[in-house]
């Protein structure tokens, strides 16, 4: 893993690690929650994720794997990623919970099976960041990373994706997100690719704490290890001058 100082983020300097998971074997994901159908293996000592259903099934072949922990609103999360096979797409969900504050796994929420509409126009709120976007022809022709906010399908920020295609990749690539106050920043190998400041109105209320999950689009195969979550100090609002 990279040294936190490589990110040059003031808020991360005094961060405290509250969750660490090497993702090296089945025991590391035994309490994770799968939505949809997928195959997990550890051929290189790290979590490999691939679809169980044929990609011809469209959205029904996609899936989400959730970390079971509830995380605070202000955090820095990072993990190492290896693209193995494309086409496909990878995504991380942050601050996911029910639209009325319910736990993501509350039985009062509608079942979810990996189909994307259930996550952006269902009964949950979340940030979702897509990276290694190699599913559709336009995504393979022009590589970007996208930040969306739901409820809704709001594209709030976008940046270039520096990860090469799978056949030329030389991972690991360290993926990281800083969510602090009303701000979201996204990094690959400590390179900032985009940032978004949420006004809490244009795209709905500010999102607080919640669950973290990983989504893949078939027939993508990706590998993951060394998931870490750090708490950071809350972003202070600028003081306004008074007469």
ABEGO torsion letter per residue (X at the ends): XBBAAAAGBAAAAABBBABBBAGABAAAAAABBBBEBBBBBBAAGBBBBBBABBAAAEAAABBBBBBABBBBABBBBBBBBBBABOBEBBBBBBGBBBAAGBBAABAABBBBAGBAAAAAABABBBBBBBBGBAABAAAAABBBBBBBBOBEABBABBBBBABBBAAABBOBBBBBBBBBEABBBBBBGGBBABBBBBAGAAAEBBBBBEBBBBBBBOABBBBBBGBBBBBBBBBBBBBBBBX
